[in-house]
């Protein structure tokens, strides 16, 4: 599968989802967020202060949920 519309997505263990940009993200509340960066880090832990974009907040915060993922 090749072509201009193909985007590479990399899931980082215990980290963000890296998406080749530019991207347009629509969150569950219907708000559209755009980025024209060549790689965009999308938050997977929902602890980012810049959600839906990752700001590495997960590194500083301790997880309170003890249930297995």
Secondary structure, DSSP 8 states (H G I E B T S, - for coil): --STT---EEE-TTS-EEEESSEEEE-TTS-EEEE-SSEEEE-SSS--TTTTB--SGGGTS-----S--
